[in-house]
Amino acid sequence: MTEEQKDIMITCCKCHGQGNYLVPSYEDFDINRDEWEKRECEVCQGTGKISLVFYEDLQRCVRKR
């Protein structure tokens, strides 16, 4: 990998560039509620971008399973 490739930033694969994502909010285990909670993306720490190197490392870990 060249030095230029190490600096390439791509859209986060979890939040799709939003920096956050919505998860269902189940308070008191009431699954019929239609409420959503916004969470900061753990993969990109809310930036919406990750490095190509980090993405390739994630892919390596997933493929090993």
PAKE-467619 format. One record per residue (C-alpha): residue number from 1; residue in three letters; x, y, z. Coordinates in pm, 1 decimal. Layout:
BEGIN
+-----+--------+----------+----------+----------+
! num ! residu !        X !        Y !        Z !
+-----+--------+----------+----------+----------+
! NUM !    ALA !        X !        Y !        Z !
...
+-----+--------+----------+----------+----------+
//
This chain:
BEGIN
+-----+--------+----------+----------+----------+
! num ! residu !        X !        Y !        Z !
+-----+--------+----------+----------+----------+
!   1 !    MET !      0.0 !      0.0 !      0.0 !
!   2 !    THR !    137.9 !    338.8 !    -96.3 !
!   3 !    GLU !    154.0 !    645.9 !    125.6 !
!   4 !    GLU !   -125.8 !    804.5 !    -79.6 !
!   5 !    GLN !   -354.6 !    508.9 !    -16.4 !
!   6 !    LYS !   -295.2 !    530.0 !    358.8 !
!   7 !    ASP !   -449.4 !    878.4 !    363.3 !
!   8 !    ILE !   -764.9 !    784.7 !    171.3 !
!   9 !    MET !  -1083.7 !    832.6 !    372.6 !
!  10 !    ILE !  -1405.1 !    649.9 !    281.4 !
!  11 !    THR !  -1764.7 !    661.0 !    401.0 !
!  12 !    CYS !  -1819.1 !    464.7 !    721.6 !
!  13 !    CYS !  -1966.6 !    120.5 !    656.1 !
!  14 !    LYS !  -2184.5 !    124.5 !    969.0 !
!  15 !    CYS !  -2346.6 !    468.8 !    970.8 !
!  16 !    HIS !  -2315.3 !    534.2 !    595.2 !
!  17 !    GLY !  -2151.0 !    870.6 !    651.1 !
!  18 !    GLN !  -2407.4 !   1008.0 !    897.7 !
!  19 !    GLY !  -2188.6 !    978.3 !   1207.5 !
!  20 !    ASN !  -2479.0 !    827.1 !   1398.0 !
!  21 !    TYR !  -2752.4 !    569.7 !   1355.2 !
!  22 !    LEU !  -3095.1 !    494.3 !   1500.7 !
!  23 !    VAL !  -3177.3 !    200.3 !   1725.2 !
!  24 !    PRO !  -3519.2 !    102.1 !   1862.6 !
!  25 !    SER !  -3583.5 !    228.3 !   2213.9 !
!  26 !    TYR !  -3751.6 !    -37.4 !   2425.3 !
!  27 !    GLU !  -3826.6 !    113.9 !   2761.9 !
!  28 !    ASP !  -3982.0 !   -126.5 !   3010.1 !
!  29 !    PHE !  -3962.3 !   -397.6 !   2743.7 !
!  30 !    ASP !  -4259.5 !   -252.8 !   2553.6 !
!  31 !    ILE !  -4181.7 !   -369.4 !   2199.5 !
!  32 !    ASN !  -4489.3 !   -198.9 !   2058.0 !
!  33 !    ARG !  -4345.7 !    149.0 !   2106.4 !
!  34 !    ASP !  -4230.7 !    321.3 !   1792.1 !
!  35 !    GLU !  -3950.9 !    528.9 !   1940.6 !
!  36 !    TRP !  -3594.6 !    548.2 !   1820.7 !
!  37 !    GLU !  -3274.5 !    651.1 !   1993.6 !
!  38 !    LYS !  -2986.8 !    815.1 !   1808.1 !
!  39 !    ARG !  -2642.0 !    672.1 !   1885.8 !
!  40 !    GLU !  -2299.5 !    794.8 !   1784.4 !
!  41 !    CYS !  -2126.1 !    549.6 !   1554.0 !
!  42 !    GLU !  -1861.9 !    345.2 !   1733.7 !
!  43 !    VAL !  -1672.5 !    268.4 !   1414.4 !
!  44 !    CYS !  -1602.9 !    625.8 !   1297.3 !
!  45 !    GLN !  -1656.7 !    805.5 !   1633.6 !
!  46 !    GLY !  -1919.5 !   1028.9 !   1475.2 !
!  47 !    THR !  -1712.2 !   1160.1 !   1184.9 !
!  48 !    GLY !  -1884.0 !    961.1 !    911.2 !
!  49 !    LYS !  -1547.2 !    871.2 !    756.7 !
!  50 !    ILE !  -1291.1 !    596.5 !    816.7 !
!  51 !    SER !   -952.0 !    535.8 !    660.7 !
!  52 !    LEU !   -917.0 !    280.5 !    385.7 !
!  53 !    VAL !   -653.9 !    103.2 !    597.4 !
!  54 !    PHE !   -896.3 !     70.5 !    890.8 !
!  55 !    TYR !  -1169.9 !    -59.5 !    659.4 !
!  56 !    GLU !   -937.8 !   -323.7 !    517.8 !
!  57 !    ASP !   -840.4 !   -429.8 !    871.4 !
!  58 !    LEU !  -1210.1 !   -467.2 !    958.5 !
!  59 !    GLN !  -1264.1 !   -679.7 !    648.4 !
!  60 !    ARG !   -970.5 !   -904.3 !    738.4 !
!  61 !    CYS !  -1118.3 !   -966.1 !   1084.1 !
!  62 !    VAL !  -1461.6 !  -1047.4 !    942.4 !
!  63 !    ARG !  -1325.3 !  -1285.1 !    680.2 !
!  64 !    LYS !  -1127.1 !  -1483.6 !    940.8 !
!  65 !    ARG !  -1447.5 !  -1590.2 !   1118.2 !
+-----+--------+----------+----------+----------+
//
